[in-house]
Amino acid sequence: MAKKSESQKLEAKKADRGNKSISFKSTADVKVSATLIEQIIGQEEAVQITKKAAGQRRNVLLIGEPGTGKSMLGMALAELLPKEKLADIISFPNPNDENMPLIRTIPAGQGRDLIARARIQSMNMFKNQNIILFILVLAAMFAPWWVRSYYKSDIMFTAFFLGGMIFLGAFVIFLNLGKKVEGRIKIPKVIVDNFKKKQSPFYDATGAHAGALLGDVLHDPFQSGGLGTPAHERVVAGMIHKAHMGVLFIDEIATLDAATQQELLSAMQEKKFAITGQSERSAGAMVRTEPVPCDFILVAAGNTETVKHMHPALRSRISGYGYEVFMKDTFPDTQENRSKIVTFVAQEVIKDGKIPHFSKEAVDEIIEEAKRRANRKGHLTLRLRELGGLIRAAGDLAKEKKSAVVTESHVREAKTLARTLEQQIADKYI
């Protein structure tokens, strides 16, 4: 008998994998991974690139249909990043230029301790002032009686006059001391707080306006007359700063205006970006901080039209320092891939936390629906968000009917409940 060629062996291995299946009575018997990267179904190439991007800190552009797992890949990437490099970012007053607050970074979790110590120091100084004021008030109260007793005559007028003057002097001293302390002690502000963060930050900046994305300085209506809030306390970090050493996810990135995309590109190149007021007529527009660290991994997403409308330099930055991935919307209808749909149903049940597990027959019905929605012969859909809607609708029906598990009949009934608006409108005219 002739020996099998390498290509035949490879095809045999693929066939063996295709015959793998999960034996279960209900999805309660199905093992679900605790890590997000292992929960992503049918996007093996994207998963491999995500792992590389996490290891080498590369940017990623994900292009595909809605519901194929783009945001989940972004969250999985953040989960893979090391959290020991996280830092708190602090805004300090600048004694030389109050409109240019100083920016410092310290290890994560230490920012709150720094602020607490500054507040205690401030409170202690005011406490000393209160003691002095209390002593002066006592002196003002008892001075008239001492004067009357000492001179043994009725000189109440003089005594009260003296007491009033002492009290007034104490009040003036208190005000002067208060102003000096206020000018000397200005409590810093934590603008990025990573206290007790268990993993690297993930921020979804989809649809965020320029101030939320790039940072802002709040308007101060009392900016004159000594009543205003110090500039460093009005600084608000943007998502690019909060995502420092983490992941910034932006879906439909082409919807950002050209100027904001250019600013985002600058932040990616420099890995730091100064915060200023976004409104030209605001008092915050006068303030500009020192550059604030923003070393994030950008996971941008969208559909094929997104590529056409992206800022060319921004796309070049992503592709030149990262990866572009096209997300699959279907995969072959093999036994192995059907088993992945089984795992997906179990994941959705656990993630929802409010619906019962699915029987094997109910899962088979979900698989048939995945086959129908693929609109492609011999394939299953990977638009799993839509399929998840059907799973939750069937689970709600089972819950309403007090069923221990979701059955095949629940799934069939849920198909009617989970129809799209277009289907409901079409049914109306049939």
ZIJOTA-V612701 format. One line per field, one symbol per residue. ss: DSSP state (A for helix, B for strand, O for the rest). phi: phi as a letter, one per 40 degrees, with the letter a starting at -180 (. if undefined). Layout:
ss->???
phi->???
//
This chain:
ss->OOOOOAAAAAAAAAAAAAOOOOOOOBAAAOOOOOOAAAAOOOOAAAAAAAAAAAAAOOBBBBBOOOOOOAAAAAAAAAAAOOOOOOBBBBBBOOOOOOOOOBBBBBBOOOAAAAAAAAAAAAAAAAAAAAAAAAAAAAAAAAAAAAAAAAAOOOOAAAAAAAAAAAAAAAAAAAAAAAAAAAAAOOOOBBBBOOOOOOOOOBBBOOOOOAAAAAOBBOOOOOOOOOOOOOAAAABBOOAAAAOOOOBBBBBOAAAOOAAAAAAAAAAAAAOBBOOBOOOOOOAAAAOBOOOBBOOOBBBBBBOAAAAAAOOAAAAAAAAAOBBBBBOOOBBBOOAAAAAAAAAAAAAAAAAAOOOOOBBAAAAAAAAAAAAAAOOOOOBBBOOAAAAAAAAAAAAAAAAAOOOOOBOAAAAAAAAAAOOOAAAAAAAAAO
phi->.cccccccccccccccccccaccacacccccbccccccccbgbdcccccccccccbfbcbbbbiccgchcccccccccccccccccacbbbbcbccaccbdcbbbbddgcccccccccccccccccccccccccccccccccdccccccccfacbddccccccccccccccccdcccdccccccbbccbccbbbcfccaccbbccdgccdcccbgabccbcbcbggcccddccccbcccccccdgbbbbbcfcccccdccccccccccccgaacbacccccccccccaccdbdacbccbcaibccddcbccdccccccccbabbbcccbaadcbcccccccdccccccccccgbbccccccccdccccccccccfacgbbcbcccccccccccccccccccfccbcbdccccccccccccdcccccccbc
//
